[in-house]
């Protein structure tokens, strides 16, 4: 593992240190690594959603009515126990 030094304002440093006091994180480095992992996951999820939007936009105009789409979505949700 490599080392990185960062500078924080006093308030942010205190906040990061306080996050380790409840036992969830062993130290500030654990907390920062978790923040970075979460940011990576968020960026990946956004990229995936953007890809789906891009595919939808390039697929053109569909032939189904709005009501048909809603009915199919509801039927699919019912089958997965989501409705």
C-alpha positions in Angstrom: 0.0 0.0 0.0 1.3 3.5 -0.8 1.1 6.6 1.3 -0.7 9.8 0.4 -0.6 13.0 2.5 -3.5 15.4 2.4 -4.2 18.7 4.0 -7.6 19.4 5.6 -9.1 22.4 7.3 -9.3 21.9 11.1 -13.1 21.3 11.0 -12.8 18.5 8.3 -9.9 16.9 10.2 -12.0 16.9 13.4 -14.9 15.4 11.5 -12.8 12.6 10.0 -11.3 11.8 13.4 -14.8 11.7 15.0 -15.9 9.1 12.5 -13.4 6.7 14.0 -14.6 7.0 17.6 -17.7 4.9 17.1 -15.7 1.8 16.2 -16.8 1.5 12.6 -13.4 2.7 11.3 -10.1 1.8 12.9 -8.5 5.0 11.9 -8.9 8.0 9.6 -7.2 6.2 6.8 -9.9 3.5 6.9 -12.6 6.2 6.8 -11.0 7.9 3.8 -10.6 4.6 1.9 -14.3 3.9 2.6 -15.2 7.3 1.2 -13.1 6.7 -1.9 -14.7 3.2 -2.4 -18.2 4.7 -2.1 -17.3 7.4 -4.6 -16.0 4.8 -7.0 -19.2 2.8 -6.7 -21.3 5.9 -7.2 -19.3 6.9 -10.3 -19.7 3.3 -11.7 -23.5 3.4 -11.1 -23.8 6.8 -12.8 -21.8 5.6 -15.8 -24.0 2.5 -16.0 -27.2 4.7 -15.9 -25.7 7.0 -18.5 -25.0 4.1 -20.7 -28.7 3.0 -20.4 -29.9 6.5 -21.2 -27.6 6.7 -24.2 -28.9 3.3 -25.5 -32.5 4.5 -24.9 -31.9 7.7 -26.8 -30.3 6.0 -29.8 -32.9 3.3 -30.0 -35.4 5.7 -31.4 -39.1 6.2 -30.8 -41.0 3.1 -29.5 -44.3 1.9 -30.8 -45.9 1.2 -27.4 -48.2 3.7 -25.7 -47.4 5.1 -22.3 -50.2 3.1 -20.8 -48.8 -0.1 -22.3 -45.4 0.6 -20.9 -46.8 1.3 -17.4 -48.9 -1.9 -17.6 -45.9 -4.0 -18.6 -43.7 -2.5 -15.9 -46.4 -3.1 -13.3 -46.8 -6.7 -14.4 -43.0 -7.2 -14.2 -43.0 -5.7 -10.7 -45.8 -7.9 -9.6 -43.9 -11.0 -10.8 -40.9 -9.9 -8.7 -43.0 -9.1 -5.6 -42.4 -5.4 -5.9 -45.9 -4.2 -6.3 
